[in-house]
Amino acid sequence: MTEHSGLAAQFLAAARWVREQGFSRVFVDNLFSATELMAKGLLIWLPDRSVMGSKTHRSIKVRFNALRRCDGTTTSMAGSSTS
């Protein structure tokens, strides 16, 4: 999890910088990457070993949304399960 949170912090710092430069698409991409890394860092603590080897955005999104449905996390904190 430390590795994922460290990388997420780097993507957040990059997002902050590119936002200041006015690069909105790069900002969104970096913000998405940071969010996904934070979600994966959280999911690693669960007993689902498939998260460790997950290489796709969809697999992380599906697992995080399943967690959201179980613990009451709001939709604003997790992507819509319909996209």
N, CA, C and O of each residue as an XYZ file, in Angstrom:
332
protein
N       0.830     -1.189      0.000
C       0.000      0.000      0.000
C       0.872      1.250      0.000
O       0.506      2.257     -0.607
N       2.004      1.201      0.662
C       2.888      2.356      0.714
C       3.336      2.759     -0.681
O       3.400      3.945     -1.007
N       3.646      1.759     -1.504
C       4.056      2.051     -2.874
C       2.939      2.767     -3.629
O       3.189      3.750     -4.326
N       1.707      2.276     -3.492
C       0.579      2.875     -4.194
C       0.289      4.286     -3.688
O       0.002      5.182     -4.483
N       0.360      4.490     -2.380
C       0.087      5.832     -1.862
C       1.190      6.804     -2.255
O       0.916      7.978     -2.506
N       2.434      6.335     -2.311
C       3.533      7.193     -2.756
C       3.378      7.597     -4.209
O       3.596      8.756     -4.562
N       3.003      6.645     -5.053
C       2.768      6.956     -6.465
C       1.562      7.871     -6.631
O       1.576      8.782     -7.459
N       0.525      7.627     -5.846
C      -0.663      8.485     -5.912
C      -0.295      9.918     -5.554
O      -0.776     10.857     -6.188
N       0.550     10.094     -4.548
C       0.986     11.445     -4.161
C       1.753     12.110     -5.304
O       1.615     13.314     -5.521
N       2.552     11.346     -6.030
C       3.277     11.909     -7.173
C       2.320     12.334     -8.283
O       2.487     13.399     -8.877
N       1.313     11.501     -8.562
C       0.339     11.865     -9.585
C      -0.479     13.084     -9.157
O      -0.827     13.922     -9.989
N      -0.785     13.183     -7.863
C      -1.505     14.366     -7.375
C      -0.648     15.619     -7.524
O      -1.152     16.672     -7.917
N       0.639     15.515     -7.214
C       1.541     16.661     -7.367
C       1.636     17.062     -8.842
O       1.628     18.248     -9.173
N       1.726     16.070     -9.714
C       1.780     16.360    -11.151
C       0.472     17.006    -11.607
O       0.484     17.947    -12.400
N      -0.650     16.501    -11.107
C      -1.950     17.070    -11.469
C      -2.029     18.528    -11.035
O      -2.511     19.378    -11.783
N      -1.567     18.809     -9.854
C      -1.576     20.186     -9.349
C      -0.755     21.100    -10.270
O      -1.186     22.199    -10.617
N       0.426     20.628    -10.654
C       1.299     21.436    -11.492
C       0.701     21.668    -12.876
O       0.701     22.798    -13.364
N       0.189     20.610    -13.518
C      -0.352     20.784    -14.868
C      -1.629     21.616    -14.852
O      -1.932     22.307    -15.825
N      -2.380     21.555    -13.754
C      -3.554     22.430    -13.635
C      -3.120     23.892    -13.634
O      -3.740     24.732    -14.285
N      -2.052     24.187    -12.897
C      -1.527     25.555    -12.862
C      -1.047     26.007    -14.242
O      -1.076     27.197    -14.556
N      -0.608     25.058    -15.059
C      -0.145     25.378    -16.411
C      -1.307     25.498    -17.402
O      -1.122     25.950    -18.532
N      -2.492     25.094    -16.976
C      -3.672     25.172    -17.830
C      -3.886     23.967    -18.730
O      -4.630     24.046    -19.708
N      -3.240     22.855    -18.408
C      -3.380     21.634    -19.213
C      -4.489     20.754    -18.632
O      -4.223     19.810    -17.887
N      -5.720     21.074    -18.980
C      -6.859     20.420    -18.331
C      -6.948     18.922    -18.612
O      -7.291     18.158    -17.709
N      -6.655     18.484    -19.815
C      -6.743     17.045    -20.116
C      -5.668     16.254    -19.364
O      -5.934     15.161    -18.866
N      -4.476     16.799    -19.286
C      -3.399     16.130    -18.558
C      -3.715     16.145    -17.061
O      -3.414     15.185    -16.351
N      -4.318     17.227    -16.587
C      -4.749     17.313    -15.192
C      -5.715     16.182    -14.852
O      -5.542     15.486    -13.851
N      -6.731     16.007    -15.690
C      -7.739     14.966    -15.443
C      -7.101     13.584    -15.489
O      -7.418     12.729    -14.662
N      -6.214     13.356    -16.440
C      -5.557     12.059    -16.559
C      -4.718     11.745    -15.315
O      -4.752     10.622    -14.811
N      -3.975     12.723    -14.826
C      -3.170     12.512    -13.626
C      -4.042     12.324    -12.394
O      -3.724     11.513    -11.524
N      -5.125     13.060    -12.316
C      -6.045     12.914    -11.196
C      -6.689     11.529    -11.203
O      -6.849     10.909    -10.152
N      -7.059     11.047    -12.392
C      -7.624      9.707    -12.519
C      -6.616      8.662    -12.043
O      -6.966      7.751    -11.293
N      -5.375      8.796    -12.477
C      -4.341      7.835    -12.090
C      -4.124      7.834    -10.582
O      -3.975      6.773     -9.976
N      -4.105      9.011     -9.980
C      -3.940      9.112     -8.524
C      -5.094      8.429     -7.801
O      -4.885      7.689     -6.839
N      -6.300      8.680     -8.266
C      -7.484      8.082     -7.645
C      -7.471      6.567     -7.758
O      -7.783      5.857     -6.802
N      -7.110      6.084     -8.928
C      -7.059      4.638     -9.132
C      -5.999      3.981     -8.240
O      -6.231      2.903     -7.693
N      -4.853      4.619     -8.096
C      -3.805      4.078     -7.226
C      -4.256      4.056     -5.769
O      -3.953      3.113     -5.038
N      -4.980      5.095     -5.344
C      -5.498      5.107     -3.969
C      -6.518      4.001     -3.765
O      -6.525      3.349     -2.721
N      -7.382      3.781     -4.755
C      -8.375      2.705     -4.663
C      -7.682      1.349     -4.604
O      -8.055      0.494     -3.800
N      -6.675      1.148     -5.452
C      -5.955     -0.125     -5.453
C      -5.236     -0.331     -4.121
O      -5.203     -1.444     -3.595
N      -4.664      0.741     -3.578
C      -4.012      0.641     -2.268
C      -4.980      0.201     -1.183
O      -4.618     -0.573     -0.297
N      -6.206      0.692     -1.251
C      -7.232      0.273     -0.290
C      -7.629     -1.179     -0.522
O      -7.765     -1.949      0.429
N      -7.815     -1.551     -1.780
C      -8.264     -2.908     -2.102
C      -7.237     -3.978     -1.745
O      -7.602     -5.124     -1.483
N      -5.964     -3.616     -1.734
C      -4.917     -4.582     -1.402
C      -5.112     -5.160      0.003
O      -4.710     -6.292      0.273
N      -5.721     -4.391      0.881
C      -5.932     -4.848      2.257
C      -7.046     -5.879      2.366
O      -7.195     -6.520      3.406
N      -7.826     -6.046      1.309
C      -8.920     -7.015      1.325
C      -8.392     -8.402      0.963
O      -7.323     -8.525      0.366
N      -9.144     -9.446      1.323
C      -8.661    -10.812      1.060
C      -8.780    -11.271     -0.387
O      -8.757    -12.475     -0.641
N      -8.904    -10.369     -1.328
C      -9.038    -10.710     -2.743
C      -7.665    -10.624     -3.409
O      -7.212     -9.532     -3.751
N      -7.004    -11.761     -3.594
C      -5.646    -11.795     -4.144
C      -5.572    -11.322     -5.595
O      -4.505    -10.926     -6.063
N      -6.698    -11.361     -6.305
C      -6.680    -10.964     -7.708
C      -6.367     -9.474     -7.883
O      -5.950     -9.053     -8.962
N      -6.561     -8.691     -6.847
C      -6.253     -7.259     -6.911
C      -4.761     -7.037     -7.108
O      -4.355     -6.116     -7.818
N      -3.948     -7.873     -6.486
C      -2.498     -7.701     -6.565
C      -1.993     -7.791     -7.998
O      -1.083     -7.052     -8.374
N      -2.554     -8.664     -8.791
C      -2.085     -8.844    -10.153
C      -2.906     -8.086    -11.188
O      -2.667     -8.214    -12.388
N      -3.857     -7.310    -10.733
C      -4.738     -6.597    -11.641
C      -3.977     -5.566    -12.456
O      -3.220     -4.760    -11.915
N      -4.189     -5.604    -13.766
C      -3.496     -4.684    -14.676
C      -4.462     -3.788    -15.445
O      -4.022     -2.977    -16.260
N      -5.767     -3.915    -15.207
C      -6.719     -3.124    -15.975
C      -7.459     -2.128    -15.092
O      -7.664     -2.356    -13.900
N      -7.852     -1.019    -15.707
C      -8.634     -0.013    -14.984
C      -9.981     -0.593    -14.579
O     -10.465     -0.348    -13.475
N     -10.573     -1.353    -15.466
C     -11.905     -1.900    -15.210
C     -11.930     -2.814    -13.989
O     -12.859     -2.742    -13.185
N     -10.938     -3.659    -13.842
C     -10.952     -4.593    -12.710
C     -10.872     -3.846    -11.383
O     -11.529     -4.236    -10.417
N     -10.082     -2.781    -11.321
C     -10.009     -1.984    -10.089
C     -11.339     -1.290     -9.846
O     -11.835     -1.275     -8.719
N     -11.921     -0.713    -10.893
C     -13.201     -0.015    -10.767
C     -14.297     -0.965    -10.285
O     -15.067     -0.622     -9.387
N     -14.368     -2.154    -10.877
C     -15.406     -3.120    -10.507
C     -15.259     -3.520     -9.038
O     -16.246     -3.572     -8.305
N     -14.038     -3.800     -8.615
C     -13.830     -4.213     -7.220
C     -14.106     -3.072     -6.246
O     -14.683     -3.293     -5.181
N     -13.698     -1.851     -6.604
C     -13.951     -0.721     -5.715
C     -15.443     -0.428     -5.624
O     -15.948     -0.126     -4.543
N     -16.148     -0.514     -6.738
C     -17.596     -0.298     -6.708
C     -18.305     -1.381     -5.902
O     -19.297     -1.098     -5.231
N     -17.812     -2.615     -5.957
C     -18.394     -3.680     -5.133
C     -18.190     -3.362     -3.657
O     -19.086     -3.582     -2.842
N     -17.019     -2.848     -3.314
C     -16.744     -2.443     -1.936
C     -17.663     -1.294     -1.546
O     -18.189     -1.263     -0.434
N     -17.854     -0.354     -2.457
C     -18.730      0.793     -2.192
C     -20.140      0.325     -1.860
O     -20.767      0.849     -0.940
N     -20.636     -0.646     -2.594
C     -21.986     -1.146     -2.335
C     -22.077     -1.825     -0.972
O     -23.131     -1.803     -0.338
N     -20.987     -2.423     -0.523
C     -20.989     -3.139      0.755
C     -20.860     -2.212      1.957
O     -21.462     -2.463      3.002
N     -20.071     -1.128      1.816
C     -19.812     -0.304      3.001
C     -20.495      1.056      2.983
O     -20.314      1.845      3.910
N     -21.274      1.345      1.949
C     -22.019      2.587      1.925
C     -21.250      3.799      1.421
O     -21.703      4.929      1.598
N     -20.084      3.584      0.791
C     -19.343      4.695      0.206
C     -20.227      5.374     -0.827
O     -20.893      4.694     -1.608
N     -20.246      6.691     -0.847
C     -21.111      7.404     -1.764
C     -20.606      7.320     -3.198
O     -19.418      7.106     -3.438
N     -21.511      7.489     -4.137
C     -21.161      7.437     -5.559
C     -20.149      8.508     -5.919
O     -19.348      8.317     -6.835
N     -20.170      9.630     -5.215
C     -19.212     10.681     -5.532
C     -17.797     10.263     -5.186
O     -16.847     10.863     -5.690
N     -17.622      9.257     -4.346
C     -16.304      8.767     -3.978
C     -15.858      7.617     -4.867
O     -14.669      7.306     -4.928
N     -16.789      6.990     -5.547
C     -16.464      5.853     -6.419
C     -17.176      6.053     -7.738
O     -18.262      6.630     -7.779
N     -16.576      5.585     -8.811
C     -17.180      5.742    -10.134
C     -18.515      5.032    -10.229
O     -18.760      4.045     -9.536
N     -19.360      5.535    -11.080
C     -20.640      4.904    -11.310
C     -20.434      3.502    -11.863
O     -19.587      3.305    -12.734
N     -21.177      2.544    -11.384
C     -20.991      1.162    -11.844
C     -21.597      0.943    -13.217
O     -21.489     -0.155    -13.763
N     -22.236      1.963    -13.796
C     -22.838      1.804    -15.106
C     -21.917      2.231    -16.225
O     -22.221      1.970    -17.389
N     -20.790      2.885    -15.920
C     -19.897      3.331    -16.994
C     -18.834      2.317    -17.285
O     -17.997      2.533    -18.161
